[in-house]
Amino acid sequence: MPRLCLLALALSALQTGQLLTLEIRVFRGSEDVTGQSRVVVHRAGERGQPVGHLSGSTASMKVAPGIYDAQAVQEQDARVVSIRWAERLVVMPYPDEDGHHLEVINVIPGYGALQIRTNSAASPIDGLALFPAKDRVQPIAAAPSRGHTMLYVVRAGSYDVQIRRGSRTDWHTNLEVPLDRTRLWVVP
């Protein structure tokens, strides 16, 4: 039933012509190189006529719901350092995204991204830490909560997330960070 509702929502957005904000960030491993990159966005499978271009600090654009391909080109000292395609990016009006869809393209193979959003109705989060699954000795990444959205760009695989709220610590285990994709996870 939830999938049927999501499909109905997506179809209604297509019919009303609702535009969504597509943000594309470019990384080299865990380093954000969006400012050194340009991105060309195409409708999936239609590379003749781009839908739009992103470069430098302008990392977002308005698009209709759909499936897109994007080419990221990282440059340094006016030289192309790397080129990477991301194919079949699904951009739909998902209820958790509020009309803003984030995709991360990593020019180094083997990485994925985990976007974590906090639920504004839940108690405030004091800090988050990402650990390799079943290995809670040393976090891969940790940060105090800065707003309601955090982004972790790490090697693709399974991770445990530690969430601190005051004196309480909760663990969420085996969250999958997909290879060459961006996963959105809303903290319960």
For each residue, the residues with C-beta under 8 A, 3 or more apart:
1: 4 5
2: 5 6
3: 6 7
4: 1 7 8
5: 1 2 8 9
6: 2 3 9 10 92 94 95
7: 3 4 10 11
8: 4 5 11 12
9: 5 6 12 13 93 95
10: 6 7 13 14 65 92 93
11: 7 8 14 15
12: 8 9 15 16
13: 9 10 16 18 20 65 92 93
14: 10 11 17 18 64 65
15: 11 12
16: 12 13
17: 14 64
18: 13 14 64 65 93 99
19: 62 63 64
20: 13 62 63 64 65 91 92 93 97 99 100 101
21: 60 61 62 99 100 101
22: 41 60 61 62 63 68 91 101 103
23: 59 60 100 101 102 103
24: 34 39 41 54 59 60 70 72 102 103 104 105
25: 32 34 59 102 103 104 105 151
26: 32 33 34 36 37 39 72 74 104 105 106 107
27: 30 31 32 33 34 104 105 106 107 108 111 113 153
28: 31 33 74 82 106 107 108
29: 106 108 111 153
30: 27 111 141 153 154
31: 27 28
32: 25 26 27 35 153
33: 26 27 28 36 37 74 107
34: 24 25 26 27 37 56 57 59
35: 32 56 57
36: 26 33 74 75 76 81
37: 26 33 34 55 56 72 73 74 75
38: 53 54 55 56 72 73 75
39: 24 26 53 54 55 59 70 71 72 73 105
40: 50 52 53 70 71 73
41: 22 24 50 51 52 53 54 61 63 68 69 70
42: 46 47 49 50 51 68 69 70 71
43: 46 51 66 67 68 69
44: 66 67 68 69 87 88 89
45: 69
46: 42 43 49
47: 42 69
48:
49: 42 46
50: 40 41 42 53
51: 41 42 43 61 63 68
52: 40 41 61 63
53: 38 39 40 41 50
54: 24 38 39 41 58 59 60 61
55: 37 38 39 58
56: 34 35 37 38
57: 34 35
58: 54 55 61
59: 23 24 25 34 39 54
60: 21 22 23 24 54 100
61: 21 22 41 51 52 54 58
62: 19 20 21 22
63: 19 20 22 41 51 52 66 68 91
64: 14 17 18 19 20
65: 10 13 14 18 20 91 92 93
66: 43 44 63 91
67: 43 44 88 89 90 91
68: 22 41 42 43 44 51 63 88 89 91
69: 41 42 43 44 45 47 85 86 87 88 89
70: 24 39 40 41 42 85 86 89 103 105
71: 39 40 42 83 84 85 86
72: 24 26 37 38 39 83 84 85 86 105 107
73: 37 38 39 40 80 82 83
74: 26 28 33 36 37 80 81 82 83 107
75: 36 37 38 78 79 80 81
76: 36 79 81
77:
78: 75
79: 75 76
80: 73 74 75 83
81: 36 74 75 76 107
82: 28 73 74 107
83: 71 72 73 74 80 107
84: 71 72 105 106 107
85: 69 70 71 72
86: 69 70 71 72 89 103 105 180
87: 44 69
88: 44 67 68 69
89: 44 67 68 69 70 86 103
90: 67
91: 20 22 63 65 66 67 68 101 103
92: 6 10 13 20 65 101
93: 9 10 13 18 20 65 97 99
94: 6 97 101 184
95: 6 9
96: 117 184 186
97: 20 93 94 100 101 184
98:
99: 18 20 21 93
100: 20 21 23 60 97
101: 20 21 22 23 91 92 94 97
102: 23 24 25 113 115 151 182 184
103: 22 23 24 25 70 86 89 91 182
104: 24 25 26 27 112 113 151 153 182
105: 24 25 26 27 39 70 72 84 86
106: 26 27 28 29 84 109 111 112 113 153 180
107: 26 27 28 33 72 74 81 82 83 84
108: 27 28 29 111
109: 106 180
110: 155 156 179
111: 27 29 30 106 108 153 154 155 156 179 180
112: 104 106 153 154 155 156 157 177 178 179 180 181 182 183
113: 27 102 104 106 151 152 153 154 177 181 182 183
114: 130 151 152 153 154 159 175 177 182 183 185
115: 102 149 150 151 152 182 183 184 185
116: 128 149 150 151 152 161 185 186 187
117: 96 148 149 150 184 185 186 187
118: 122 124 125 145 148 149 186 187
119: 122 186 187 188
120: 148
121:
122: 118 119 125 187 188
123: 165 166
124: 118 145 165
125: 118 122 128 145 163 164 165 187
126: 144 145 164 165 166
127: 142 143 144 145 163 164
128: 116 125 142 143 145 150 161 162 163 164
129: 139 141 142 143 161 162
130: 114 139 140 141 142 152 154 159 160 161 162
131: 135 136 137 138 139 140 159 160 161 162
132: 135 140 157 158 159 160
133: 157 158 159 160 173 174
134: 160 173
135: 131 132 138 160
136: 131 160 162 171
137: 131
138: 131 135
139: 129 130 131 142 162
140: 130 131 132 152 154 159
141: 30 129 130 152 154
142: 127 128 129 130 139
143: 127 128 129 146 150
144: 126 127
145: 118 124 125 126 127 128 150
146: 143 150
147: 150
148: 117 118 120
149: 115 116 117 118
150: 115 116 117 128 143 145 146 147
151: 25 102 104 113 114 115 116
152: 113 114 115 116 130 140 141 177
153: 27 29 30 32 104 106 111 112 113 114
154: 30 111 112 113 114 130 140 141 157 159 177
155: 110 111 112 177
156: 110 111 112 177 178 179 180
157: 112 132 133 154 176 177
158: 132 133 174 175 176 177
159: 114 130 131 132 133 140 154 174 175 176 177
160: 130 131 132 133 134 135 136 171 172 173 174 175
161: 116 128 129 130 131 171 172 175 185
162: 128 129 130 131 136 139 169 170 171
163: 125 127 128 169 170 171 172 187
164: 125 126 127 128 168 169
165: 123 124 125 126 168 169 170
166: 123 126
167:
168: 164 165
169: 162 163 164 165
170: 162 163 165
171: 136 160 161 162 163
172: 160 161 163 175 187 188
173: 133 134 160
174: 133 158 159 160
175: 114 158 159 160 161 172 183 185
176: 157 158 159 183
177: 112 113 114 152 154 155 156 157 158 159 183
178: 112 156 181 182 183
179: 110 111 112 156
180: 86 106 109 111 112 156
181: 112 113 178
182: 102 103 104 112 113 114 115 178
183: 112 113 114 115 175 176 177 178
184: 94 96 97 102 115 117
185: 114 115 116 117 161 175
186: 96 116 117 118 119
187: 116 117 118 119 122 125 163 172
188: 119 122 172
